[in-house]
Amino acid sequence: MTANRKTFDFRGILCAVALALCGPVFGSAAHARQAPTFEDLASLSDAADHVLQVRIIKQATVEPDRSPGLAPGFVRIYAVGTVKQVLHGGESLTQVVRYLADVPLDARGAPPRVKGGQFIIFARAVPGSPGEVVLVAPDAQLPVSEELKARLVPLLAEIYGPGAPPRLTRISNVLSVAGNLAGESETQIFIDTRDSGPVLVSVVRRPGRPPAWG
């Protein structure tokens, strides 16, 4: 196997390796009650074609018998929102988007009022239906805050900005060879990518030294 030699940001490579191995980690509605971790945001961002800040102008409750897979303590809503800011993507989308989202019931056990609120959504467009999007997870709608945007914007730049690592799809092979000395070895990880050809990550270990990545 041959590939062009390139230099990549290894933090981005390792994050992408984890996503290729584990897939999305934010898919459970239970996470909606907690602040998203770095892994949550990375998983949602990697899966989304569009990351948008929207203001909800309409909401409607979906009946439970029409909400398959709904987690206990949650309700599915149909939301209509105006796009206030495009953080990633946005191509071919209209200024008004429509989608389904799972949100936790309020303290009274009733659907919460989200109309008038602003959220960041991680979504894919519905082909042939301008303005309709599908969230990458049922609860991939996060309340907007300056703290969230301060964490999210640099992450999106790492994943999608100029010079970003290639989009990894799977680990195709792993080889490890022991060296002549005890504790000495070289491990090679072969990774397939979506558009950039294969990537090789090499890890060399020698006694008394930290692992060398290349």
Disulfide bonds with the S-S distance in Angstrom:
none
